[in-house]
Each structure stands twice: as structure tokens, then as C-alpha cells.
Amino acid sequence: MRFLARFTSFAALAAAVVVATIDSIRFVATSLLEPLTLKVVLAWSGIGPERLSGLLGDFDNGLLGVVTAQPAAFVFLVLSLLFWMAGYRRPRPFKPFATAGA
């Protein structure tokens, strides 16, 4: 289960880096004074518009509506952090001077 959470965290982090890179390239290419950010709604509609309409049917004004209005890079970074925290394992203490028989 930890491996799945860590892998999902890595995939979300990679997606955040890709989306942030695309946003920065678009910002420099258009040379506007305000930054252009890819919203989660636009990113999801590029993958599957029919799934988006089914997903946002009743929840458009709720929490899902707030999340989908945020920049996609930010949402992927938060998802990456949450999955990393779910798969985190505290390091075992290192005792170099511990003796087994004492």
C-alpha cells in the first residue's frame, strides 16, 4: 500500500512539474503582464470532456467547484504532498553503539 501511495505521489509531482513548465512557457511566449495558468477544468476536459460533465454535475458550486478553479500545478502539488504523507514511513533509529548482549 505504501508503494502505491509513493508511486501516486511521484506521478502527481511529475504532472505538476509538466503543467508548471507548460504554464511558464505560455507566459513567456505571450508576454502578458498577468500569468496564464492552466486550470484543472481545462486539463481534465482535454482528457475526457464527458467524464468532466458527469463529475461536475451536482458539485459545481461545492468543494469540487473550488478545487477545479485552482491552477492545475497547485492541485497536483497538493495531491503529491497528501499521497507522500500517506506513504511516509519514519526512519528507524540508528544505534551504532547498541550491543545485543548487554
N, C-alpha and C positions, 0 to 999 in steps of 0.2 A: 504494500500500500504506500509505503514511503517513497519507493522508486517511482510510482505513478505520480505522486504529488510533486516530486522533484522534477520529473520529466515535463509535466504540465507547466511548472514554474519556468523551466528553461524555454519551453515553446512560447509562452506568453512574453517572456523577456525578449526573445528573438523577434517576435511580432512587433513589440513596442519599439525596438531599435529600427526595424524596417520602416514602420509608419513614421517615426520621427525623422528619419533620413529623407523620406519622400516629402514630408511637410517642409523640411528646411530647404530642399532643392526647389520646391514650388515657390517658397517665399523669396528666395534669391532670384529665381527666374522671372517672377512677375514684378519685382522691385517696388512693391507697395509699402506703405508705411505701417500697415496693420498685418499681423501674421495670419497666414492661412493655415487652418488646422483641419484635418480630416476627422469628421465626426463619426461616432460609432454607427449611426444610422446609415451613413453613406458607405462605410466599409462593409456593413452587413448586407446592404442592398446590392452591392456588387457581387456578393457570393450567392445569395438566394433571395430575391425580392419576394417570392411567395411565402417563404418562411418568416420574413420580417413582418408581413401583414398579419399573419396568424399569431405571431408573438406579441405584437403591439396592439392587438385588437381592443382589449379592455383596459390595459395597463398604461395607456399613453400618457395619462396625467399623473400617474403614481411614481413610485421609485424607479421603475424601469424607464419612464419618460425622462427623468432627471439624469439617469446614467447614460442613456443614448444621446443626450445633448452635449455630453462632455467630449473632449478630444480623445481620439482612439488611442494615442500613445499613453495618455494618462491612465485610461481604463485598463490597458494591457499591463502597465507597470503595477497598478494596484492588484490586479489578478495574480501577477507574478509574485508579489510580496505575500499575498494570502496563501497561495499554494506552497511557497517556500516555508512559511511558518507552519503549515500543516505537515510538511515532510521533514522538519528540522529535528535533529537528534543531538542532544547535548553531548559534548565530547566527554569521554571517560577520563577520570583523573589519572594523571601520570605520576606514579610514585617510584622514582628511581632508587630510593634507598629503602624501600619496603622489603622486609625479609619474611619468608614464608614460615620459618620455624620459631621465630622469636615471639 
